[in-house]
Amino acid sequence: MTTMSGERTALRSQSAVAEARRAARAFLEALGQPAIGREQADTVVLVVSELVTNALRHGGGACALRLTAHPGAIEVAVEDPSPRLPRMRTPDLVDGTGGFGWHMVNDLAHHVVVTPRAGGGKTVRAFLPRSTPTRTCGPGKPG
């Protein structure tokens, strides 16, 4: 299986998150079935949405999105101009207005890598399995 990559740049407008989700859906549809199942496609789009939202909110107001399909994983990479690294925050349980996204991304991805870029900014890369991972609740019990 070859690697497939797609890129969107200069996401800045109010509609940037929706645009990123549409780009992710189009990229995943181009992979076709059974390359990635619907549930996992929804998970990839959710991670795209969270990373782009975080980049726009905390990363300087502009970002670039790159999606890459590797043989066993989908890589979601978001670049922004801020050197400030993402951090875990305590979720706001009263208003529910923040602190959940980074936890969710870390829970859904196999791993997340944050790389400072030479000259400023950073790239956040999340690697998600191409198939839905088997989850269990307790020893040997389906979740």
TIVO-2410 file (N, C-alpha, C; in nm, 3 decimals):
# residues 143
REC num residu      c1      c2      c3 atome chaine
REC   1      M   0.085  -0.118   0.000     N      A
REC   1      M   0.000   0.000   0.000    CA      A
REC   1      M   0.089   0.123   0.000     C      A
REC   2      T   0.057   0.219  -0.082     N      A
REC   2      T   0.137   0.341  -0.089    CA      A
REC   2      T   0.084   0.444   0.009     C      A
REC   3      T   0.168   0.542   0.037     N      A
REC   3      T   0.129   0.651   0.124    CA      A
REC   3      T   0.056   0.755   0.041     C      A
REC   4      M  -0.054   0.806   0.093     N      A
REC   4      M  -0.134   0.908   0.025    CA      A
REC   4      M  -0.136   1.030   0.115     C      A
REC   5      S  -0.120   1.147   0.057     N      A
REC   5      S  -0.117   1.268   0.138    CA      A
REC   5      S  -0.204   1.376   0.075     C      A
REC   6      G  -0.265   1.458   0.160     N      A
REC   6      G  -0.344   1.571   0.115    CA      A
REC   6      G  -0.313   1.690   0.203     C      A
REC   7      E  -0.322   1.810   0.152     N      A
REC   7      E  -0.287   1.926   0.232    CA      A
REC   7      E  -0.385   2.040   0.211     C      A
REC   8      R  -0.415   2.110   0.317     N      A
REC   8      R  -0.491   2.235   0.315    CA      A
REC   8      R  -0.406   2.337   0.387     C      A
REC   9      T  -0.394   2.454   0.333     N      A
REC   9      T  -0.313   2.556   0.399    CA      A
REC   9      T  -0.395   2.681   0.424     C      A
REC  10      A  -0.338   2.769   0.502     N      A
REC  10      A  -0.396   2.901   0.529    CA      A
REC  10      A  -0.538   2.893   0.580     C      A
REC  11      L  -0.561   2.809   0.680     N      A
REC  11      L  -0.691   2.803   0.745    CA      A
REC  11      L  -0.697   2.916   0.847     C      A
REC  12      R  -0.776   3.021   0.820     N      A
REC  12      R  -0.781   3.138   0.907    CA      A
REC  12      R  -0.922   3.188   0.935     C      A
REC  13      S  -1.013   3.161   0.847     N      A
REC  13      S  -1.144   3.224   0.855    CA      A
REC  13      S  -1.232   3.159   0.961     C      A
REC  14      Q  -1.349   3.219   0.982     N      A
REC  14      Q  -1.446   3.165   1.076    CA      A
REC  14      Q  -1.489   3.024   1.036     C      A
REC  15      S  -1.483   2.995   0.907     N      A
REC  15      S  -1.527   2.864   0.859    CA      A
REC  15      S  -1.412   2.765   0.846     C      A
REC  16      A  -1.296   2.797   0.901     N      A
REC  16      A  -1.177   2.713   0.884    CA      A
REC  16      A  -1.195   2.573   0.940     C      A
REC  17      V  -1.259   2.561   1.056     N      A
REC  17      V  -1.276   2.428   1.116    CA      A
REC  17      V  -1.369   2.343   1.029     C      A
REC  18      A  -1.478   2.402   0.983     N      A
REC  18      A  -1.569   2.329   0.894    CA      A
REC  18      A  -1.498   2.292   0.763     C      A
REC  19      E  -1.418   2.383   0.711     N      A
REC  19      E  -1.340   2.358   0.590    CA      A
REC  19      E  -1.243   2.241   0.612     C      A
REC  20      A  -1.178   2.239   0.728     N      A
REC  20      A  -1.084   2.131   0.760    CA      A
REC  20      A  -1.157   1.997   0.770     C      A
REC  21      R  -1.276   1.997   0.831     N      A
REC  21      R  -1.354   1.873   0.840    CA      A
REC  21      R  -1.393   1.822   0.701     C      A
REC  22      R  -1.436   1.915   0.614     N      A
REC  22      R  -1.472   1.876   0.477    CA      A
REC  22      R  -1.351   1.820   0.403     C      A
REC  23      A  -1.236   1.884   0.419     N      A
REC  23      A  -1.113   1.836   0.354    CA      A
REC  23      A  -1.077   1.697   0.405     C      A
REC  24      A  -1.092   1.674   0.535     N      A
REC  24      A  -1.061   1.543   0.593    CA      A
REC  24      A  -1.156   1.437   0.538     C      A
REC  25      R  -1.286   1.467   0.531     N      A
REC  25      R  -1.384   1.372   0.477    CA      A
REC  25      R  -1.350   1.337   0.332     C      A
REC  26      A  -1.317   1.440   0.253     N      A
REC  26      A  -1.284   1.417   0.112    CA      A
REC  26      A  -1.159   1.330   0.100     C      A
REC  27      F  -1.059   1.356   0.183     N      A
REC  27      F  -0.937   1.277   0.183    CA      A
REC  27      F  -0.968   1.131   0.217     C      A
REC  28      L  -1.047   1.110   0.322     N      A
REC  28      L  -1.079   0.974   0.365    CA      A
REC  28      L  -1.166   0.901   0.262     C      A
REC  29      E  -1.257   0.974   0.198     N      A
REC  29      E  -1.340   0.913   0.093    CA      A
REC  29      E  -1.253   0.868  -0.024     C      A
REC  30      A  -1.148   0.944  -0.054     N      A
REC  30      A  -1.057   0.907  -0.162    CA      A
REC  30      A  -0.983   0.778  -0.130     C      A
REC  31      L  -0.964   0.747  -0.002     N      A
REC  31      L  -0.901   0.621   0.038    CA      A
REC  31      L  -0.993   0.503   0.007     C      A
REC  32      G  -1.125   0.528   0.022     N      A
REC  32      G  -1.225   0.425  -0.007    CA      A
REC  32      G  -1.236   0.319   0.101     C      A
REC  33      Q  -1.338   0.237   0.089     N      A
REC  33      Q  -1.360   0.123   0.178    CA      A
REC  33      Q  -1.284   0.006   0.120     C      A
REC  34      P  -1.231  -0.085   0.189     N      A
REC  34      P  -1.228  -0.096   0.334    CA      A
REC  34      P  -1.105  -0.032   0.397     C      A
REC  35      A  -1.040   0.062   0.326     N      A
REC  35      A  -0.918   0.124   0.378    CA      A
REC  35      A  -0.939   0.184   0.516     C      A
REC  36      I  -1.058   0.241   0.538     N      A
REC  36      I  -1.090   0.297   0.669    CA      A
REC  36      I  -1.241   0.289   0.688     C      A
REC  37      G  -1.284   0.240   0.801     N      A
REC  37      G  -1.426   0.226   0.829    CA      A
REC  37      G  -1.490   0.359   0.867     C      A
REC  38      R  -1.622   0.362   0.864     N      A
REC  38      R  -1.696   0.486   0.893    CA      A
REC  38      R  -1.669   0.536   1.035     C      A
REC  39      E  -1.671   0.446   1.133     N      A
REC  39      E  -1.647   0.490   1.271    CA      A
REC  39      E  -1.508   0.551   1.287     C      A
REC  40      Q  -1.410   0.488   1.224     N      A
REC  40      Q  -1.274   0.543   1.236    CA      A
REC  40      Q  -1.262   0.672   1.157     C      A
REC  41      A  -1.331   0.683   1.044     N      A
REC  41      A  -1.331   0.808   0.968    CA      A
REC  41      A  -1.387   0.922   1.053     C      A
REC  42      D  -1.495   0.894   1.127     N      A
REC  42      D  -1.552   0.995   1.216    CA      A
REC  42      D  -1.452   1.036   1.323     C      A
REC  43      T  -1.374   0.940   1.373     N      A
REC  43      T  -1.273   0.971   1.475    CA      A
REC  43      T  -1.164   1.059   1.417     C      A
REC  44      V  -1.119   1.031   1.295     N      A
REC  44      V  -1.017   1.114   1.230    CA      A
REC  44      V  -1.069   1.256   1.213     C      A
REC  45      V  -1.192   1.269   1.167     N      A
REC  45      V  -1.251   1.403   1.146    CA      A
REC  45      V  -1.263   1.477   1.279     C      A
REC  46      L  -1.298   1.408   1.386     N      A
REC  46      L  -1.305   1.470   1.518    CA      A
REC  46      L  -1.168   1.522   1.562     C      A
REC  47      V  -1.064   1.442   1.541     N      A
REC  47      V  -0.929   1.485   1.578    CA      A
REC  47      V  -0.885   1.604   1.492     C      A
REC  48      V  -0.917   1.603   1.364     N      A
REC  48      V  -0.888   1.718   1.277    CA      A
REC  48      V  -0.954   1.842   1.334     C      A
REC  49      S  -1.082   1.830   1.368     N      A
REC  49      S  -1.158   1.943   1.421    CA      A
REC  49      S  -1.094   1.999   1.548     C      A
REC  50      E  -1.056   1.911   1.639     N      A
REC  50      E  -0.996   1.956   1.766    CA      A
REC  50      E  -0.860   2.021   1.744     C      A
REC  51      L  -0.775   1.960   1.661     N      A
REC  51      L  -0.642   2.017   1.641    CA      A
REC  51      L  -0.647   2.151   1.568     C      A
REC  52      V  -0.734   2.162   1.469     N      A
REC  52      V  -0.747   2.290   1.397    CA      A
REC  52      V  -0.807   2.396   1.490     C      A
REC  53      T  -0.908   2.360   1.567     N      A
REC  53      T  -0.966   2.454   1.664    CA      A
REC  53      T  -0.860   2.503   1.761     C      A
REC  54      N  -0.780   2.412   1.816     N      A
REC  54      N  -0.675   2.451   1.910    CA      A
REC  54      N  -0.571   2.540   1.844     C      A
REC  55      A  -0.533   2.507   1.720     N      A
REC  55      A  -0.433   2.589   1.650    CA      A
REC  55      A  -0.485   2.730   1.626     C      A
REC  56      L  -0.612   2.741   1.587     N      A
REC  56      L  -0.669   2.874   1.561    CA      A
REC  56      L  -0.687   2.952   1.691     C      A
REC  57      R  -0.728   2.885   1.796     N      A
REC  57      R  -0.755   2.952   1.923    CA      A
REC  57      R  -0.627   2.988   1.999     C      A
REC  58      H  -0.531   2.897   2.001     N      A
REC  58      H  -0.412   2.916   2.084    CA      A
REC  58      H  -0.283   2.934   2.005     C      A
REC  59      G  -0.287   2.914   1.875     N      A
REC  59      G  -0.164   2.910   1.798    CA      A
REC  59      G  -0.138   3.027   1.706     C      A
REC  60      G  -0.206   3.135   1.722     N      A
REC  60      G  -0.175   3.253   1.642    CA      A
REC  60      G  -0.274   3.284   1.532     C      A
REC  61      G  -0.386   3.213   1.527     N      A
REC  61      G  -0.492   3.252   1.435    CA      A
REC  61      G  -0.481   3.200   1.293     C      A
REC  62      A  -0.382   3.118   1.262     N      A
REC  62      A  -0.371   3.059   1.129    CA      A
REC  62      A  -0.306   2.922   1.144     C      A
REC  63      C  -0.337   2.832   1.053     N      A
REC  63      C  -0.275   2.700   1.060    CA      A
REC  63      C  -0.278   2.634   0.924     C      A
REC  64      A  -0.205   2.525   0.913     N      A
REC  64      A  -0.206   2.442   0.793    CA      A
REC  64      A  -0.235   2.299   0.835     C      A
REC  65      L  -0.314   2.229   0.757     N      A
REC  65      L  -0.353   2.091   0.785    CA      A
REC  65      L  -0.295   2.001   0.678     C      A
REC  66      R  -0.236   1.890   0.721     N      A
REC  66      R  -0.187   1.788   0.628    CA      A
REC  66      R  -0.236   1.652   0.678     C      A
REC  67      L  -0.292   1.573   0.589     N      A
REC  67      L  -0.338   1.437   0.620    CA      A
REC  67      L  -0.256   1.340   0.538     C      A
REC  68      T  -0.208   1.234   0.603     N      A
REC  68      T  -0.129   1.133   0.534    CA      A
REC  68      T  -0.180   0.996   0.573     C      A
REC  69      A  -0.203   0.911   0.473     N      A
REC  69      A  -0.244   0.774   0.498    CA      A
REC  69      A  -0.121   0.685   0.487     C      A
REC  70      H  -0.080   0.630   0.599     N      A
REC  70      H   0.029   0.534   0.604    CA      A
REC  70      H  -0.035   0.395   0.602     C      A
REC  71      P   0.043   0.289   0.579     N      A
REC  71      P  -0.016   0.155   0.575    CA      A
REC  71      P  -0.099   0.118   0.699     C      A
REC  72      G  -0.060   0.157   0.819     N      A
REC  72      G  -0.136   0.119   0.938    CA      A
REC  72      G  -0.201   0.233   1.011     C      A
REC  73      A  -0.182   0.355   0.963     N      A
REC  73      A  -0.233   0.471   1.039    CA      A
REC  73      A  -0.265   0.588   0.947     C      A
REC  74      I  -0.350   0.674   1.000     N      A
REC  74      I  -0.377   0.804   0.938    CA      A
REC  74      I  -0.305   0.907   1.024     C      A
REC  75      E  -0.225   0.990   0.961     N      A
REC  75      E  -0.154   1.097   1.031    CA      A
REC  75      E  -0.226   1.229   1.006     C      A
REC  76      V  -0.262   1.297   1.114     N      A
REC  76      V  -0.321   1.430   1.107    CA      A
REC  76      V  -0.214   1.526   1.158     C      A
REC  77      A  -0.168   1.617   1.074     N      A
REC  77      A  -0.065   1.712   1.113    CA      A
REC  77      A  -0.119   1.854   1.098     C      A
REC  78      V  -0.106   1.932   1.203     N      A
REC  78      V  -0.151   2.071   1.201    CA      A
REC  78      V  -0.034   2.158   1.244     C      A
REC  79      E   0.000   2.255   1.159     N      A
REC  79      E   0.108   2.350   1.188    CA      A
REC  79      E   0.047   2.485   1.223     C      A
REC  80      D   0.109   2.553   1.319     N      A
REC  80      D   0.068   2.690   1.349    CA      A
REC  80      D   0.192   2.771   1.384     C      A
REC  81      P   0.181   2.904   1.382     N      A
REC  81      P   0.298   2.989   1.402    CA      A
REC  81      P   0.341   3.011   1.548     C      A
REC  82      S   0.268   2.959   1.643     N      A
REC  82      S   0.301   2.984   1.783    CA      A
REC  82      S   0.402   2.881   1.835     C      A
REC  83      P   0.502   2.928   1.911     N      A
REC  83      P   0.595   2.835   1.973    CA      A
REC  83      P   0.537   2.769   2.099     C      A
REC  84      R   0.423   2.821   2.145     N      A
REC  84      R   0.361   2.770   2.268    CA      A
REC  84      R   0.311   2.628   2.247     C      A
REC  85      L   0.360   2.534   2.328     N      A
REC  85      L   0.324   2.394   2.314    CA      A
REC  85      L   0.190   2.365   2.379     C      A
REC  86      P   0.115   2.270   2.325     N      A
REC  86      P  -0.013   2.233   2.387    CA      A
REC  86      P   0.012   2.176   2.527     C      A
REC  87      R  -0.087   2.193   2.613     N      A
REC  87      R  -0.074   2.138   2.748    CA      A
REC  87      R  -0.210   2.088   2.792     C      A
REC  88      M  -0.206   1.990   2.881     N      A
REC  88      M  -0.329   1.938   2.939    CA      A
REC  88      M  -0.384   2.042   3.035     C      A
REC  89      R  -0.512   2.069   3.023     N      A
REC  89      R  -0.579   2.159   3.117    CA      A
REC  89      R  -0.684   2.079   3.191     C      A
REC  90      T  -0.721   2.130   3.305     N      A
REC  90      T  -0.831   2.068   3.377    CA      A
REC  90      T  -0.960   2.110   3.307     C      A
REC  91      P  -1.039   2.014   3.261     N      A
REC  91      P  -1.164   2.049   3.192    CA      A
REC  91      P  -1.256   2.130   3.281     C      A
REC  92      D  -1.327   2.224   3.220     N      A
REC  92      D  -1.424   2.307   3.290    CA      A
REC  92      D  -1.554   2.228   3.298     C      A
REC  93      L  -1.576   2.165   3.411     N      A
REC  93      L  -1.694   2.079   3.427    CA      A
REC  93      L  -1.822   2.158   3.454     C      A
REC  94      V  -1.808   2.284   3.492     N      A
REC  94      V  -1.925   2.367   3.520    CA      A
REC  94      V  -1.984   2.419   3.390     C      A
REC  95      D  -1.903   2.488   3.311     N      A
REC  95      D  -1.951   2.546   3.185    CA      A
REC  95      D  -1.933   2.451   3.067     C      A
REC  96      G  -1.841   2.356   3.079     N      A
REC  96      G  -1.811   2.267   2.967    CA      A
REC  96      G  -1.753   2.340   2.848     C      A
REC  97      T  -1.678   2.450   2.875     N      A
REC  97      T  -1.632   2.536   2.766    CA      A
REC  97      T  -1.487   2.516   2.728     C      A
REC  98      G  -1.417   2.426   2.789     N      A
REC  98      G  -1.278   2.409   2.749    CA      A
REC  98      G  -1.205   2.306   2.832     C      A
REC  99      G  -1.089   2.266   2.779     N      A
REC  99      G  -1.003   2.173   2.849    CA      A
REC  99      G  -1.025   2.028   2.811     C      A
REC 100      F  -1.121   1.999   2.726     N      A
REC 100      F  -1.152   1.861   2.691    CA      A
REC 100      F  -1.078   1.813   2.567     C      A
REC 101      G  -1.053   1.902   2.471     N      A
REC 101      G  -1.001   1.864   2.340    CA      A
REC 101      G  -0.868   1.792   2.343     C      A
REC 102      W  -0.771   1.845   2.414     N      A
REC 102      W  -0.638   1.784   2.415    CA      A
REC 102      W  -0.644   1.646   2.481     C      A
REC 103      H  -0.726   1.632   2.586     N      A
REC 103      H  -0.745   1.501   2.648    CA      A
REC 103      H  -0.803   1.402   2.546     C      A
REC 104      M  -0.904   1.447   2.472     N      A
REC 104      M  -0.970   1.362   2.374    CA      A
REC 104      M  -0.873   1.318   2.264     C      A
REC 105      V  -0.796   1.413   2.212     N      A
REC 105      V  -0.700   1.380   2.106    CA      A
REC 105      V  -0.601   1.274   2.157     C      A
REC 106      N  -0.550   1.293   2.277     N      A
REC 106      N  -0.455   1.197   2.332    CA      A
REC 106      N  -0.518   1.061   2.358     C      A
REC 107      D  -0.646   1.057   2.391     N      A
REC 107      D  -0.715   0.930   2.413    CA      A
REC 107      D  -0.745   0.857   2.282     C      A
REC 108      L  -0.776   0.931   2.175     N      A
REC 108      L  -0.816   0.870   2.049    CA      A
REC 108      L  -0.698   0.828   1.961     C      A
REC 109      A  -0.586   0.897   1.972     N      A
REC 109      A  -0.470   0.870   1.887    CA      A
REC 109      A  -0.382   0.761   1.948     C      A
REC 110      H  -0.314   0.687   1.859     N      A
REC 110      H  -0.212   0.592   1.906    CA      A
REC 110      H  -0.103   0.669   1.979     C      A
REC 111      H  -0.060   0.776   1.917     N      A
REC 111      H   0.034   0.867   1.981    CA      A
REC 111      H   0.026   1.004   1.916     C      A
REC 112      V   0.072   1.103   1.991     N      A
REC 112      V   0.071   1.242   1.947    CA      A
REC 112      V   0.212   1.294   1.963     C      A
REC 113      V   0.261   1.364   1.861     N      A
REC 113      V   0.396   1.420   1.862    CA      A
REC 113      V   0.385   1.569   1.837     C      A
REC 114      V   0.450   1.649   1.922     N      A
REC 114      V   0.454   1.794   1.903    CA      A
REC 114      V   0.599   1.830   1.874     C      A
REC 115      T   0.622   1.894   1.759     N      A
REC 115      T   0.757   1.926   1.717    CA      A
REC 115      T   0.769   2.077   1.694     C      A
REC 116      P   0.857   2.145   1.772     N      A
REC 116      P   0.883   2.286   1.743    CA      A
REC 116      P   0.949   2.297   1.605     C      A
REC 117      R   0.913   2.400   1.529     N      A
REC 117      R   0.971   2.421   1.396    CA      A
REC 117      R   1.083   2.522   1.404     C      A
REC 118      A   1.186   2.499   1.326     N      A
REC 118      A   1.295   2.597   1.316    CA      A
REC 118      A   1.236   2.727   1.263     C      A
REC 119      G   1.268   2.837   1.325     N      A
REC 119      G   1.215   2.965   1.282    CA      A
REC 119      G   1.083   3.001   1.349     C      A
REC 120      G   1.034   2.915   1.438     N      A
REC 120      G   0.912   2.944   1.512    CA      A
REC 120      G   0.796   2.856   1.473     C      A
REC 121      G   0.703   2.848   1.562     N      A
REC 121      G   0.585   2.767   1.539    CA      A
REC 121      G   0.608   2.622   1.577     C      A
REC 122      K   0.508   2.541   1.547     N      A
REC 122      K   0.514   2.400   1.582    CA      A
REC 122      K   0.424   2.320   1.489     C      A
REC 123      T   0.446   2.189   1.490     N      A
REC 123      T   0.360   2.095   1.421    CA      A
REC 123      T   0.311   1.995   1.524     C      A
REC 124      V   0.180   1.974   1.528     N      A
REC 124      V   0.119   1.873   1.614    CA      A
REC 124      V   0.073   1.762   1.521     C      A
REC 125      R   0.123   1.640   1.546     N      A
REC 125      R   0.086   1.525   1.464    CA      A
REC 125      R   0.021   1.419   1.552     C      A
REC 126      A  -0.096   1.375   1.509     N      A
REC 126      A  -0.168   1.267   1.577    CA      A
REC 126      A  -0.178   1.150   1.480     C      A
REC 127      F  -0.144   1.032   1.529     N      A
REC 127      F  -0.149   0.911   1.449    CA      A
REC 127      F  -0.264   0.825   1.498     C      A
REC 128      L  -0.359   0.797   1.407     N      A
REC 128      L  -0.477   0.717   1.441    CA      A
REC 128      L  -0.475   0.588   1.361     C      A
REC 129      P  -0.518   0.478   1.422     N      A
REC 129      P  -0.520   0.352   1.348    CA      A
REC 129      P  -0.618   0.360   1.232     C      A
REC 130      R  -0.587   0.286   1.125     N      A
REC 130      R  -0.676   0.285   1.010    CA      A
REC 130      R  -0.802   0.206   1.035     C      A
REC 131      S  -0.800   0.116   1.132     N      A
REC 131      S  -0.920   0.042   1.167    CA      A
REC 131      S  -0.955   0.074   1.311     C      A
REC 132      T  -1.081   0.053   1.346     N      A
REC 132      T  -1.128   0.082   1.482    CA      A
REC 132      T  -1.061  -0.013   1.579     C      A
REC 133      P  -0.991   0.040   1.680     N      A
REC 133      P  -0.928  -0.050   1.776    CA      A
REC 133      P  -1.033  -0.123   1.860     C      A
REC 134      T  -0.999  -0.244   1.901     N      A
REC 134      T  -1.087  -0.320   1.988    CA      A
REC 134      T  -1.071  -0.265   2.129     C      A
REC 135      R  -1.182  -0.229   2.190     N      A
REC 135      R  -1.179  -0.175   2.326    CA      A
REC 135      R  -1.244  -0.274   2.420     C      A
REC 136      T  -1.192  -0.282   2.540     N      A
REC 136      T  -1.251  -0.372   2.638    CA      A
REC 136      T  -1.281  -0.296   2.766     C      A
REC 137      C  -1.379  -0.345   2.835     N      A
REC 137      C  -1.416  -0.291   2.966    CA      A
REC 137      C  -1.391  -0.404   3.065     C      A
REC 138      G  -1.282  -0.397   3.133     N      A
REC 138      G  -1.248  -0.505   3.224    CA      A
REC 138      G  -1.180  -0.617   3.149     C      A
REC 139      P  -1.127  -0.714   3.221     N      A
REC 139      P  -1.052  -0.824   3.157    CA      A
REC 139      P  -1.137  -0.907   3.063     C      A
REC 140      G  -1.109  -0.895   2.932     N      A
REC 140      G  -1.175  -0.979   2.834    CA      A
REC 140      G  -1.321  -0.951   2.806     C      A
REC 141      K  -1.373  -0.838   2.853     N      A
REC 141      K  -1.515  -0.808   2.832    CA      A
REC 141      K  -1.530  -0.698   2.729     C      A
REC 142      P  -1.618  -0.715   2.632     N      A
REC 142      P  -1.637  -0.611   2.530    CA      A
REC 142      P  -1.690  -0.482   2.592     C      A
REC 143      G  -1.645  -0.369   2.532     N      A
REC 143      G  -1.684  -0.237   2.584    CA      A
REC 143      G  -1.800  -0.178   2.517     C      A
***
